[in-house]
Amino acid sequence: MRALILAAGRGSRMGDLTSKLPKCRTIFFGKELINWQIDSLKEAGLDELGIITGYLKETFNHEATYFTNKRWSETNMVMTLMEAAEWLENYDCIISYSDICYSSDAVKRLMHTNADIAISYDPDWLNLWKIRMEDPLSDAETFKMDENKNLVEIGKKTDRLSDISGQFMGLIRITPNGYRAIKNLIQSRSRKEQDRMDFTSLLNLMIQNNFKVATTPIADQWYEVDTESDLKAYEKWRSVDDVFNKY
């Protein structure tokens, strides 16, 4: 099994913090976000690491296999992922967004999920969203599962907490069989649709085409860094020694 970090975008919502370095190189509790990711992935036993770059790719100097999305400013995460087809065709891969922070335990739980496509989610998402914003429902999206914990809906706006059993973190497991299914679905869409497709859209498309997407909950803390205000909110809430506390 290998790990891939999707690090092609700039992260324009971070403002001046990403003017000279990509979003994943933002300092979070004394360490770059991408280094939190690399450390957790390696602690989980994933030593073969790939990074898919785009924006300011020359600033990366981490020990990894590099892939590049040359069209990073015109495309979304799914097309960034497709740049690592060589790995996805041949290995089970853990895929990570580059603007999140999580523990090795979260990675291990996903690694042991027996499914061609599986995602991690936070069942205690509401506490985190309350730290980040006054109205959690202004940002949170639907997340529904069936009795077997397979995903049945994700990414829609809602004004009901009952529609949200968790929040997708940006950690995904994909096997070569899962990748082939993804590739076939993507190729059935127009170039414009492909370029716009994010992971939530892809997951919904897979559900609509009766492909099972498994889910696995985490049991400790994680963080999404979408704006500079997120950083400030987390720093008021936690200390560096308390980043991955249990719920």
matplotlib code that plots the C-alpha trace (Angstrom):
import matplotlib.pyplot as plt

x = [0.0, 1.2, 0.2, -0.6, -1.0, -3.0, -0.9, -1.5, -3.7, -2.8, -5.5, -6.6, -8.9, -5.8, -5.0, -1.4, -0.4, -0.2, 1.4, 4.8, 4.2, 1.4, -1.4, 0.0, 3.1, 1.2, 2.5, 0.1, 1.2, 4.9, 5.0, 4.0, 0.6, 2.2, 4.8, 1.9, 0.5, 3.8, 4.5, 1.1, 1.2, 4.7, 3.8, 0.9, 3.5, 3.2, 6.8, 6.1, 4.9, 3.8, 3.0, 1.0, 2.1, 1.1, 1.2, 4.8, 5.9, 9.6, 9.2, 8.7, 11.7, 10.2, 11.4, 8.8, 7.9, 6.6, 3.7, 2.6, -0.8, 0.3, -3.3, -3.7, -5.3, -7.9, -8.8, -10.0, -8.8, -10.1, -8.0, -5.0, -5.4, -5.5, -1.9, -0.8, -2.4, 0.8, 0.4, -3.3, -3.4, -1.0, -1.3, -3.8, -3.4, -4.3, -5.2, -4.9, -6.0, -3.1, -5.0, -5.8, -4.2, -4.9, -3.3, -1.7, -4.6, -7.0, -4.8, -4.6, -8.4, -8.8, -6.0, -7.9, -11.2, -12.0, -13.4, -12.3, -13.2, -13.5, -13.4, -12.7, -15.3, -15.6, -18.7, -18.0, -17.8, -20.1, -17.7, -15.0, -17.3, -18.5, -14.9, -14.4, -17.7, -20.7, -23.2, -22.0, -24.9, -23.7, -20.8, -21.5, -22.9, -25.1, -23.5, -25.7, -25.0, -27.0, -27.2, -23.9, -22.1, -21.9, -22.3, -25.7, -25.5, -22.8, -22.2, -25.7, -26.7, -29.1, -30.6, -31.1, -28.4, -30.2, -28.9, -25.3, -23.9, -20.4, -18.1, -15.8, -12.2, -10.3, -8.8, -9.6, -8.6, -8.6, -7.7, -6.8, -10.3, -11.7, -9.4, -10.7, -14.2, -13.4, -11.6, -14.5, -16.9, -14.7, -14.2, -18.0, -18.2, -17.4, -14.0, -15.6, -17.2, -14.0, -12.1, -14.6, -15.0, -14.1, -14.1, -17.6, -19.0, -17.1, -18.5, -22.0, -21.5, -20.3, -23.3, -25.6, -24.0, -24.4, -20.8, -20.3, -18.3, -17.4, -17.0, -14.9, -15.1, -12.1, -11.7, -9.6, -9.1, -8.5, -8.4, -9.3, -7.4, -9.5, -8.9, -6.5, -9.4, -9.3, -5.7, -6.5, -9.5, -7.5, -4.7, -7.1, -8.7, -5.6, -2.0, 0.7, 0.8, -3.0, -3.4, -4.6, -6.6, -9.4, -13.0]
y = [0.0, 3.5, 7.1, 10.0, 13.6, 16.0, 19.2, 20.9, 23.8, 27.2, 27.6, 31.1, 31.4, 31.6, 35.0, 36.2, 33.0, 31.2, 34.0, 32.4, 28.8, 26.3, 25.9, 22.6, 24.4, 26.6, 26.3, 24.5, 24.2, 24.7, 22.3, 22.5, 20.9, 18.5, 17.4, 16.5, 14.4, 12.7, 11.9, 10.3, 8.3, 7.0, 6.2, 4.1, 2.1, 3.9, 4.5, 4.8, 8.4, 10.4, 14.1, 15.5, 19.2, 22.1, 25.6, 26.5, 22.9, 24.0, 24.8, 21.2, 19.4, 16.4, 12.9, 11.5, 10.5, 13.5, 13.8, 17.1, 18.6, 21.1, 22.3, 22.8, 26.3, 24.9, 21.7, 20.3, 17.5, 14.5, 15.5, 16.1, 12.5, 11.1, 12.4, 9.5, 6.8, 4.8, 4.1, 3.9, 1.2, -1.1, -0.4, 0.1, 3.8, 6.0, 9.4, 12.6, 16.1, 18.4, 20.9, 18.5, 17.2, 13.8, 11.0, 7.8, 6.0, 7.6, 6.3, 2.7, 2.5, 3.4, 1.0, -1.9, -1.1, -4.0, -2.1, -0.9, 2.6, 3.8, 7.2, 8.4, 10.6, 12.4, 11.4, 14.2, 16.9, 19.3, 20.2, 21.0, 23.1, 25.1, 26.0, 27.2, 29.1, 30.6, 28.7, 25.1, 24.4, 27.3, 25.1, 21.5, 19.1, 16.0, 12.7, 9.7, 6.0, 2.8, 0.0, -1.4, 1.9, 2.4, 6.0, 6.9, 10.7, 13.4, 17.0, 18.6, 21.6, 21.1, 22.9, 19.7, 18.2, 14.8, 14.8, 14.8, 11.6, 12.9, 14.9, 13.6, 14.4, 14.2, 10.7, 8.0, 4.5, 3.3, -0.1, -0.7, -2.0, 1.1, 3.3, 1.5, 2.2, 5.9, 6.2, 4.7, 7.1, 10.1, 9.2, 9.1, 12.8, 15.9, 17.5, 20.5, 18.2, 16.3, 19.5, 20.8, 17.5, 17.5, 14.4, 15.0, 15.2, 12.0, 10.1, 11.2, 10.0, 6.6, 6.3, 7.1, 4.4, 1.8, 1.6, 0.9, 3.5, 2.3, 4.6, 4.3, 6.7, 8.1, 8.0, 11.1, 14.7, 16.0, 19.4, 21.1, 24.3, 26.2, 29.8, 31.8, 32.1, 28.3, 28.5, 31.2, 29.3, 26.1, 27.8, 29.2, 25.8, 23.5, 23.3, 21.5, 18.8, 18.3, 18.1, 14.5, 14.1, 11.5, 12.7]
z = [0.0, -0.9, 0.1, -2.2, -1.0, -3.3, -3.1, -6.4, -5.4, -4.0, -1.4, -2.3, 0.7, 2.9, 1.4, 1.7, 3.5, 0.2, -1.9, -1.7, -0.6, -1.4, 1.2, 2.5, 3.6, 6.0, 9.6, 11.9, 15.6, 14.7, 11.7, 8.1, 7.3, 4.8, 7.4, 9.8, 7.0, 6.1, 9.7, 10.3, 7.1, 7.9, 11.5, 10.0, 8.0, 4.6, 3.6, -0.2, -0.5, -3.5, -3.7, -6.6, -7.0, -9.2, -7.7, -6.9, -7.4, -7.2, -3.5, -2.5, -1.1, 0.7, 0.3, -2.0, -5.6, -7.4, -9.9, -11.4, -12.4, -15.0, -15.3, -11.6, -12.0, -14.4, -12.7, -9.3, -7.1, -9.1, -12.2, -9.8, -8.5, -12.1, -12.6, -10.3, -12.5, -12.6, -8.8, -8.7, -11.4, -9.5, -5.8, -3.0, -2.1, 0.8, -0.7, 1.5, 1.0, 1.8, 4.0, 6.8, 9.9, 11.3, 13.4, 12.4, 14.1, 11.5, 8.7, 10.2, 10.5, 6.8, 5.8, 7.4, 5.7, 3.3, 0.3, -3.1, -2.2, 1.4, 3.2, 6.7, 8.4, 11.7, 13.7, 16.2, 13.5, 15.2, 18.0, 15.4, 13.3, 16.3, 16.9, 13.4, 12.7, 14.4, 12.3, 11.6, 9.2, 7.0, 5.9, 6.8, 4.2, 4.3, 5.1, 5.2, 5.4, 5.1, 7.7, 6.4, 6.8, 3.0, 1.9, 0.4, 0.3, 0.7, -0.1, -0.2, 1.8, 4.7, 7.6, 9.7, 11.9, 11.4, 7.8, 9.0, 10.5, 10.1, 7.9, 5.2, 6.1, 2.9, 3.5, 1.0, 0.3, -3.4, -4.7, -8.4, -8.9, -7.3, -9.5, -12.7, -11.7, -11.0, -14.3, -16.3, -14.6, -15.3, -18.9, -19.4, -18.5, -20.6, -20.4, -18.6, -16.1, -15.5, -14.8, -12.3, -10.4, -6.8, -4.6, -3.2, -6.7, -7.6, -4.5, -5.4, -9.0, -7.7, -5.4, -8.3, -10.4, -7.6, -6.6, -2.9, -1.0, 2.5, 5.5, 8.6, 11.6, 13.3, 17.1, 17.8, 16.6, 13.1, 11.6, 8.3, 7.6, 5.0, 6.1, 8.3, 10.8, 11.1, 12.3, 14.8, 16.2, 16.6, 18.4, 20.9, 21.4, 21.5, 22.4, 20.4, 23.1, 22.7, 19.0, 18.7, 21.9, 22.2, 22.1]

ax = plt.figure().add_subplot(projection="3d")
ax.plot(x, y, z, "-o")
ax.set_aspect("equal")
plt.show()
